[in-house]
Amino acid sequence: MLLIVGLGNPGMKYKNTYHNVGFNLVDALAKSFKVKFDETECESKTARLIVGGEDIVFAKPQTYMNNSGVAVKKLVKHYNVDAASELIVCYDDIDLPLGSLRMREHGSAGTHNGMRSIVSELNSQDFKRLRIGTKTDAIKNKEVELIEFVLSKVDYDSKKVLDNVIEQAKDLLVELIKGEDFARVEEKINRIH
């Protein structure tokens, strides 16, 4: 079993915002496996498939970012997932430069409210996470407030960078889903700047 959760906010208002790159990544994964998010369960939109005899679930919580943990906890319980070994959370991270990727097996939530919610609801930091860097010069130079930035539409130049890195992340997660060792995928992902 593998549960891959992309974080974001539901609704057209938030489509193509920096905070929704987690949604964009699981959308790309679902498209590559030709599955659709046609289920609504555990306060999430889900897409399910079987690869090599293993159940795979892609999920997009619909609880809004700050309450992501509510949906993730329900998904973990519903699918009887071992969070430490069978859960991967994909999300935007303004602490990483735009276009960089980082994968870890555990760690703190950092400044991300969605991750804080998940850590709180699961009462654990021991689950895999894939961070997608969204820090632009505007954030680095404090030209814009954090909340305003993460909910803003991705500009043209940043979109090209993010589309490219999401494609790379998707390809590497496909390798993982098809049986590649986590440590090898993690190493490849962490080389992407």
C-alpha positions in Angstrom: 0.0 0.0 0.0 1.2 3.5 -0.8 -0.8 6.7 0.0 0.5 9.8 -1.8 -1.2 13.0 -0.7 -0.8 16.3 -2.4 -1.6 19.4 -0.3 -3.6 22.3 -1.6 -6.8 24.2 -1.3 -10.0 23.1 -3.2 -11.9 25.4 -5.6 -11.2 27.5 -8.6 -10.2 30.5 -6.5 -7.0 28.6 -5.5 -6.2 26.9 -8.7 -2.7 27.7 -10.0 -1.6 29.2 -6.7 1.8 28.5 -5.1 0.0 26.7 -2.2 -1.5 24.2 -4.7 1.7 22.7 -6.2 1.1 19.5 -4.1 -2.3 19.1 -5.9 -0.5 19.7 -9.2 2.0 17.0 -8.5 -0.6 14.3 -7.7 -2.7 15.5 -10.7 0.4 14.8 -12.8 0.8 11.4 -11.2 -2.8 10.4 -11.8 -2.6 11.6 -15.4 0.5 9.5 -16.0 -1.3 6.4 -14.8 -4.5 7.4 -16.6 -6.6 7.4 -13.4 -9.1 10.1 -12.4 -9.9 11.7 -9.0 -13.5 10.3 -9.2 -13.9 9.3 -5.6 -14.7 11.5 -2.6 -13.9 9.9 0.7 -12.3 10.8 4.0 -12.8 14.5 3.1 -10.5 14.0 0.1 -10.7 13.5 -3.7 -9.0 10.2 -4.4 -7.7 8.1 -7.3 -6.9 4.5 -6.9 -4.9 1.9 -8.9 -2.9 -1.2 -8.5 0.7 -1.4 -9.7 2.6 -4.7 -9.4 0.0 -6.1 -7.0 0.3 -3.1 -4.7 -2.6 -0.7 -3.9 -1.8 2.9 -4.7 -4.0 5.9 -3.6 -3.5 9.5 -4.7 -5.3 12.0 -2.5 -6.1 15.7 -2.5 -7.6 16.7 0.9 -10.6 19.0 0.6 -10.4 20.4 4.1 -8.4 23.5 3.1 -4.6 23.7 3.8 -4.7 24.5 7.4 -6.8 21.5 8.3 -5.0 19.0 6.0 -4.3 16.7 8.9 -8.0 16.0 9.5 -8.3 14.4 6.0 -4.9 12.7 6.1 -5.7 11.1 9.5 -9.0 9.8 8.1 -7.2 8.4 5.0 -4.5 6.7 7.0 -7.1 5.1 9.2 -9.5 4.2 6.4 -6.7 2.5 4.3 -4.9 1.1 7.4 -1.7 2.8 6.2 1.5 2.6 8.2 2.3 6.3 8.1 6.1 5.8 8.6 6.4 3.5 5.6 3.4 3.9 3.4 2.5 7.7 3.4 4.1 10.4 1.3 3.0 14.0 1.6 3.8 16.4 -1.3 3.6 20.1 -0.7 5.0 23.6 -1.4 7.8 25.0 0.7 8.7 28.7 0.8 11.9 27.8 2.7 13.3 26.1 -0.4 14.4 28.0 -3.5 11.9 28.0 -6.4 12.3 24.8 -8.5 14.2 22.7 -5.9 13.0 19.4 -4.4 13.7 17.7 -1.1 12.6 14.3 0.1 12.9 13.1 3.6 11.6 10.2 5.7 10.7 12.4 8.7 11.2 15.8 10.1 9.5 18.9 11.5 6.6 20.7 9.9 8.7 23.9 9.5 6.6 26.9 8.7 4.0 25.0 6.7 0.5 25.1 8.3 -0.8 22.1 6.4 2.2 20.0 7.6 1.7 21.3 11.1 -1.9 20.1 11.0 -0.8 16.6 9.7 1.9 16.3 12.4 -0.6 17.3 15.0 -3.4 14.9 13.8 -1.0 11.9 13.3 0.9 12.8 16.5 4.0 12.0 14.6 6.7 13.5 12.4 7.6 10.0 11.1 6.3 10.0 7.5 7.8 10.7 4.1 7.5 14.1 2.6 8.4 15.7 -0.7 8.9 19.4 -0.5 8.6 21.5 -3.7 10.5 24.8 -3.4 8.5 28.0 -4.1 10.7 30.7 -2.6 11.0 33.6 -5.1 12.9 36.8 -4.9 9.7 38.5 -3.7 9.6 36.3 -0.7 13.3 36.3 -0.1 13.3 40.1 -0.2 10.2 40.3 2.0 8.4 42.3 -0.8 5.2 40.4 -0.1 3.4 38.9 2.9 3.7 35.1 3.2 -0.1 34.5 3.2 -0.5 36.8 0.3 2.2 35.0 -1.6 1.2 31.4 -1.1 -2.4 32.2 -2.2 -1.3 34.2 -5.2 -1.4 32.9 -8.8 1.9 31.5 -10.0 3.5 34.1 -12.4 4.5 33.1 -15.9 8.3 32.6 -15.2 7.8 30.7 -12.0 5.1 28.5 -13.7 7.7 27.3 -16.2 10.1 26.4 -13.4 7.4 24.7 -11.3 6.0 22.8 -14.3 9.4 21.4 -15.0 10.2 20.4 -11.5 6.8 18.8 -11.0 7.4 16.8 -14.1 10.7 15.6 -12.7 9.2 14.8 -9.3 6.4 12.9 -11.0 8.8 10.8 -13.0 10.8 9.9 -9.9 7.6 9.0 -7.9 6.5 6.8 -10.8 9.8 5.0 -10.4 9.1 4.6 -6.7 5.5 3.3 -7.4 6.9 0.8 -9.9 9.2 -0.7 -7.2 12.4 1.5 -7.1 14.0 1.6 -3.7 13.0 4.7 -1.6 16.6 5.6 -0.8 17.6 5.7 -4.5 14.6 7.9 -5.4 15.3 10.2 -2.4 18.9 10.6 -3.6 17.8 11.4 -7.2 15.2 13.9 -6.0 17.6 15.6 -3.6 20.0 16.3 -6.4 17.4 18.5 -8.2 18.0 22.2 -7.5 
